[in-house]
């Protein structure tokens, strides 16, 4: 069986351009099969327990509990100001609740709804029937997820867990993380909503948690390295709750950088790896792969968000887009890229066009930066050194859009 294989490398050098090997072998996918075991006999359905407690209302004005959700409904009892009503049912401005053994309806306008927040246990503790005393309702292990009913009494809070409601010391619990944000660049952690005082500098691609999701003055309140402060909302994007807290690894950062164009393309990274994009397989079953070198200046690890690293990542992603636009007809791709780029050139037109596509994506192919430790200014280059004319960039944008140039 024949395999169509093509791999191309982006040159990376400080003063010298060195292309990587032109070809790499690809292997066909191996079919896999799965066998399911016979299903176990159906178990009796467990009693469904709500993940949240009944909603709590506090009565703000003495008023009657009525037999129906209407001011003309028969009066069942009088509910005193300050009483608490617990319910899972409301109807057209009325709250259904049990008061003194009688179930009826109470006007919502005469109540204030208590806020419910998610908490977690800071240490092993217990829920009890009353604040600071009473029978033990449930034992809670450290880290146990809880929901507050909204009621507090001194240093105690009423909480709900797995169908059980009880009281625990407020010192034994804390608000759970309600949302997560991931930085897009190095981001200061400020002391307050308007302060210029910086508590820390948070690296790019760092996932942070917030327990309150408080927002003010274009900032959001988060936690970082044991500190609570505020970051600019414009420098962080909200991410899913299942994203782990902390810094993305090198591979994940690189994948994030090219996700707009090459989302889901398998990636291999590591020191001394060739910067390479590859497509291998056969018609209708082509496999794509990107390989990236993590080495940087002086043998140190390269920051995946450094402009040079971005240029390389975009260049290799550009090759994947070239393959797709030309339907993996590599000979046709090379002929057309040579014709579009023209002469003179120092490498194949396919490579030069990948550079121009990287530029069209927003990359820089060179730059200078001052090293405060050594006192030297370092100049770096990425790519093959050719010029991207307006015509080249027009063609590059076509290929990025999935069209042939």
Order of alpha helices (4+ residues) and beta strands (2+ residues): beta-beta-beta-beta-beta-beta-beta-beta-beta-beta-beta-beta-beta-beta-beta-beta-beta-beta-beta-beta-beta-beta-beta-beta-beta-beta-alpha-beta-beta-beta-alpha-alpha-alpha-beta-beta-alpha
